[in-house]
């Protein structure tokens, strides 16, 4: 694999204000372009274009720890118009569903008295647009009807659950970030709780690895952030549980399926962002942030790893055209196909996932442009 390094200068834009440490995970950027942010026990609705607060929601008694905009990917008409609906969870375990336009609470939910770990509206809204999945500490996932506050089902797991993410290409697949690793679930359904415990993979902290525990006078080279991240991935993609001495609370802050590519997952660490290919069991991108205290800008270094190479192509010149992008209509049968027009009139169609020739069309005798 050939690494490429790209340096990008990013200008920071800051929304000022005084927050509580528990508000650090209470932010969500909605489909309509508005930002919902927890500020102590209140929720601010901010227009990022003007940095102005356009609405304040006040009903929580404890600090807000999670906010999630409701999705609107269902059929709308006069009787079913677009709306601004928001779900929020606080440190006392209360969930409130808001009508943001009027600033009123539509529904209140209380299951436990511990902080809500995560919230998410189900993105597949064919069954119902009101389904809200929540993580209640220490190890419960509960599906609620966000319109009536009715509990539909509840499921417990062996480890403490920190967050979760749905596979955007398959509504029955989800991943749970636990205190030990990641649990992959393949039978999620709105009608009943998952029937099995899922497939578990483990994460070991690099601080517990033998390389990290070497004496300071050791002449071995010091591992870089990328190498430490690769060590995490090497443990993550295996099903073998590390020894008891090597297991600590994982330092993965957040996980999310990549919405632009199948079977890819994004992992956020304190100083790295990893993109994993779950089929190839390897890292395809490592991004490390290097803050500059003397400047208001930050330099982000990205290392691109070559994961595929098409060989055996005809001599140039030739024309390249990618297939139409992925949409909700072709999500079930989409393939990343690349068409290559040659100088002898042939059109070669390659599947970029496998790197193999999908088909060859010979319909012209002149150069394809």
C-alpha positions in Angstrom: 0.0 0.0 0.0 1.2 3.5 -0.9 0.5 6.2 1.7 -0.2 9.8 0.6 -0.1 12.8 3.0 -2.3 15.8 2.4 -2.0 19.0 4.6 -5.2 21.0 4.9 -5.6 24.4 6.6 -8.9 24.7 8.4 -10.2 28.0 9.7 -12.0 27.6 13.0 -15.4 29.1 13.7 -16.4 29.2 17.3 -19.8 29.5 18.9 -19.1 31.1 22.3 -20.9 30.4 25.5 -20.6 28.9 29.0 -21.4 25.2 29.2 -21.3 22.4 31.7 -18.9 19.5 31.1 -22.0 17.2 30.8 -23.1 19.2 27.8 -20.1 18.1 25.7 -22.1 15.4 23.9 -25.3 17.4 23.6 -25.1 18.7 20.0 -26.7 17.7 16.7 -26.8 19.3 13.3 -30.2 18.7 11.7 -31.3 18.0 8.2 -32.7 21.6 8.0 -29.3 23.2 8.7 -30.0 24.1 12.3 -27.8 23.2 15.3 -29.3 22.0 18.6 -26.9 22.4 21.5 -27.3 21.7 25.2 -26.4 24.6 27.5 -26.7 23.5 31.2 -30.4 22.5 31.5 -31.5 24.4 28.4 -31.4 23.7 24.7 -30.3 26.3 22.2 -31.4 26.2 18.6 -28.7 28.0 16.5 -28.6 29.1 12.9 -25.0 28.4 11.9 -25.1 30.9 9.0 -25.6 33.8 11.3 -24.4 32.2 14.6 -27.7 33.5 16.2 -29.8 31.6 18.7 -33.4 31.5 17.3 -35.1 29.3 19.9 -34.5 28.3 23.6 -36.1 25.2 25.0 -36.4 25.1 28.8 -38.0 22.3 30.7 -35.2 20.0 31.9 -34.2 20.2 35.5 -30.8 18.5 35.0 -28.0 19.1 32.5 -28.8 18.1 29.0 -26.5 15.3 27.8 -28.0 14.3 24.4 -30.0 16.0 21.6 -31.2 14.4 18.4 -33.2 16.0 15.5 -36.1 13.8 14.2 -35.6 12.6 10.6 -38.1 13.7 7.9 -37.4 11.0 5.3 -41.0 10.0 4.8 -43.8 11.2 2.5 -45.2 14.6 3.3 -48.4 16.3 2.2 -50.8 18.9 3.5 -52.0 16.6 6.3 -48.5 15.5 7.1 -46.2 18.6 6.8 -42.6 18.9 7.6 -41.9 19.7 11.3 -39.1 20.6 13.6 -39.1 17.8 16.2 -36.2 17.3 18.6 -35.5 14.6 21.3 -33.3 15.5 24.3 -32.0 13.5 27.3 -30.6 14.8 30.5 -28.4 13.7 33.4 -31.5 12.6 35.5 -32.6 10.1 32.8 -35.5 12.1 31.5 -36.2 12.3 27.7 -38.3 15.1 26.2 -39.6 15.3 22.7 -40.0 18.9 21.6 -42.0 20.9 19.1 -39.2 23.3 18.3 -41.4 25.9 16.5 -43.7 26.4 19.4 -41.0 25.7 22.0 -43.3 23.2 23.9 -42.7 19.7 25.2 -44.7 17.2 23.2 -43.8 14.1 25.3 -41.8 13.3 28.4 -40.2 9.9 29.1 -38.6 8.6 32.3 -37.1 5.1 32.7 -34.2 5.4 35.2 -32.5 8.2 37.1 -29.1 7.9 35.4 -27.8 10.1 32.5 -29.0 9.1 29.0 -26.0 7.6 27.2 -27.3 7.9 23.6 -30.5 8.7 21.5 -31.4 8.1 17.9 -34.6 8.2 15.8 -34.9 5.2 13.6 -33.9 6.2 10.1 -36.1 3.6 8.5 -39.5 5.3 8.9 -41.7 3.0 6.8 -43.1 1.4 9.9 -43.4 4.5 12.0 -41.8 8.0 12.1 -42.0 8.2 15.9 -39.7 5.4 17.0 -36.8 6.6 19.3 -34.1 4.3 20.5 -32.3 5.2 23.8 -29.5 3.8 25.9 -30.4 3.8 29.6 -27.4 3.0 31.9 -25.9 0.8 32.6 -26.7 -1.8 29.9 -30.2 -1.3 28.5 -31.4 -0.3 25.1 -35.1 0.7 25.0 -37.3 1.5 22.0 -39.9 4.2 22.7 -42.8 5.7 20.8 -41.7 9.3 20.7 -45.2 10.5 20.1 -47.0 8.8 23.0 -44.1 7.9 25.3 -45.0 4.2 25.2 -42.2 1.7 25.8 -42.2 -0.9 22.9 -39.4 -3.2 24.1 -36.4 -3.3 26.3 -33.1 -5.3 26.0 -30.2 -5.7 28.4 -26.6 -6.7 27.6 -23.7 -8.0 29.6 -21.4 -4.9 29.3 -22.1 -1.3 29.9 -23.2 0.4 26.7 -21.7 3.8 25.8 -23.2 4.5 22.4 -24.5 2.9 19.2 -24.8 3.4 15.5 -27.1 2.0 12.8 -25.9 0.7 9.5 -27.3 3.1 6.9 -27.4 0.4 4.2 -29.3 -2.2 6.4 -31.8 -1.2 9.0 -31.4 -4.5 10.8 -27.7 -4.0 11.5 -26.3 -1.9 14.3 -23.2 -1.6 16.4 -22.9 -1.0 20.2 -19.9 0.6 21.7 -19.4 -1.0 25.1 -16.9 -0.7 27.9 -14.9 -3.6 26.5 -15.3 -3.3 22.7 -17.9 -3.4 20.0 -21.0 -5.6 19.7 -22.4 -6.1 16.2 -26.2 -6.8 16.0 -27.7 -8.2 12.8 -31.3 -8.8 13.8 -32.6 -5.4 15.0 -36.3 -4.9 14.5 -38.8 -2.3 15.7 -41.3 -5.1 16.5 -39.2 -7.1 19.0 -35.9 -6.8 20.8 -32.7 -8.5 19.3 -32.9 -12.2 19.9 -29.2 -12.8 20.5 -26.2 -11.2 22.2 -24.6 -10.2 18.9 -21.0 -10.7 17.7 -18.4 -9.2 20.0 -15.0 -7.8 19.1 -12.6 -6.3 21.6 -10.6 -3.1 22.0 -7.4 -3.0 24.1 -6.0 0.3 25.2 -2.5 1.0 23.7 -1.4 2.1 27.2 -1.7 -1.6 28.2 0.2 -2.9 25.2 3.7 -4.4 25.7 5.2 -1.8 23.4 3.9 1.0 25.6 5.1 -0.6 28.8 8.7 -0.9 27.7 11.3 0.9 30.1 12.2 4.5 29.1 15.8 3.6 28.5 14.7 1.1 25.8 16.3 1.7 22.4 13.2 0.6 20.5 11.6 3.3 18.4 8.7 5.1 19.9 5.3 4.3 18.3 3.6 7.1 16.6 -0.1 8.0 17.0 -0.9 6.2 13.7 1.0 3.0 14.8 -0.9 3.1 18.2 -4.1 3.4 16.3 -3.2 0.5 14.1 -2.5 -1.6 17.2 -6.0 -0.8 18.4 -7.5 -1.9 15.0 -5.4 -5.1 15.1 -7.1 -6.0 18.3 -10.5 -4.7 17.3 -10.9 -6.8 14.2 -10.1 -10.1 16.0 -12.5 -12.1 18.0 -9.9 -13.1 20.6 -10.3 -11.5 24.0 -7.1 -10.0 25.3 -5.6 -11.1 28.6 -7.1 -9.7 31.8 -4.0 -7.6 32.4 -4.3 -5.9 28.9 -7.9 -5.0 29.0 -8.8 -1.5 30.2 -11.7 0.8 29.5 -11.5 1.6 25.8 -10.5 5.2 24.8 -12.8 5.2 21.7 -14.9 8.3 22.1 -17.5 7.6 19.4 -18.3 5.1 16.6 -20.4 5.6 13.5 -21.1 3.7 10.3 -19.9 5.5 7.2 -23.0 6.7 5.3 -21.1 7.0 2.0 -19.7 3.4 1.7 -20.9 0.0 2.7 -19.2 -2.0 5.5 -17.1 0.9 6.7 -17.0 2.3 10.2 -15.6 5.5 11.6 -13.9 5.4 15.1 -13.1 8.6 16.9 -10.1 8.5 19.4 -8.7 11.4 21.4 -6.1 12.1 18.7 -7.0 10.0 15.7 -9.9 9.3 13.5 -9.9 5.8 12.0 -12.0 4.5 9.1 -12.3 0.7 9.2 -13.2 -1.6 6.3 -15.2 -4.3 8.1 -14.9 -6.7 5.1 -11.1 -6.5 4.6 -10.5 -6.1 8.4 -8.0 -3.2 7.9 -7.8 0.5 8.3 -8.3 2.5 5.1 -7.8 6.0 6.5 -6.0 7.5 9.6 -6.5 11.2 10.3 -4.5 12.8 13.1 -5.0 16.3 14.4 -2.0 18.4 15.3 -3.1 21.6 17.2 -1.1 24.7 16.9 -1.2 26.9 20.1 0.3 29.9 18.4 -2.4 30.1 15.6 -6.1 30.2 15.4 -6.0 27.6 12.6 -5.4 23.9 12.9 -3.5 21.7 10.5 -5.1 18.4 9.8 -2.8 15.7 8.3 -4.5 12.9 6.4 -2.8 9.7 5.2 -4.6 8.0 2.3 -3.8 4.4 1.9 -4.1 2.8 -1.6 -6.5 -0.1 -1.1 -7.2 -1.0 -4.8 -5.3 -0.9 -8.1 -6.8 -1.6 -11.6 -4.2 -3.2 -13.8 -4.3 -4.5 -17.4 -5.9 -1.3 -18.7 -5.4 -0.4 -22.4 -2.9 2.3 -23.4 -4.1 5.9 -22.9 -5.8 8.1 -23.9 -9.1 6.8 -22.5 -12.2 8.4 -20.9 -13.4 7.6 -17.4 -17.0 7.8 -16.1 -18.3 6.8 -12.7 -21.8 5.2 -12.4 -24.7 7.3 -10.9 -24.3 7.8 -7.1 -26.0 5.8 -4.4 -29.6 6.8 -3.6 -32.4 5.4 -1.6 -33.9 3.9 -4.8 -30.9 1.8 -5.8 -29.6 1.1 -2.3 -30.4 -2.6 -2.5 -28.5 -3.4 -5.7 -26.0 -0.5 -6.0 -22.5 -1.4 -7.2 -19.6 1.1 -7.7 -19.0 0.6 -11.4 -16.4 2.6 -13.4 -16.6 2.8 -17.2 -13.4 3.2 -19.2 -13.7 4.2 -22.9 -10.7 3.2 -25.0 -9.1 4.4 -28.2 -10.2 1.3 -30.2 -13.9 1.8 -29.4 -14.3 -0.6 -26.5 -15.9 0.2 -23.1 -14.6 -1.6 -20.1 -16.8 -1.7 -17.0 -14.9 -2.4 -13.7 -16.4 -3.2 -10.3 -14.3 -1.0 -7.9 -15.2 -3.1 -4.8 -13.6 -6.2 -6.2 -11.3 -4.6 -8.8 -12.5 -7.1 -11.5 -13.7 -6.5 -15.0 -17.5 -6.5 -14.8 -18.2 -6.5 -18.6 -16.7 -5.4 -21.9 -18.7 -3.6 -24.6 -17.4 -3.5 -28.2 -19.9 -1.4 -30.1 -17.6 1.2 -31.9 -14.5 1.2 -34.0 -13.5 4.8 -33.2 -12.1 6.4 -30.1 -14.5 6.7 -27.1 -14.5 10.2 -25.7 
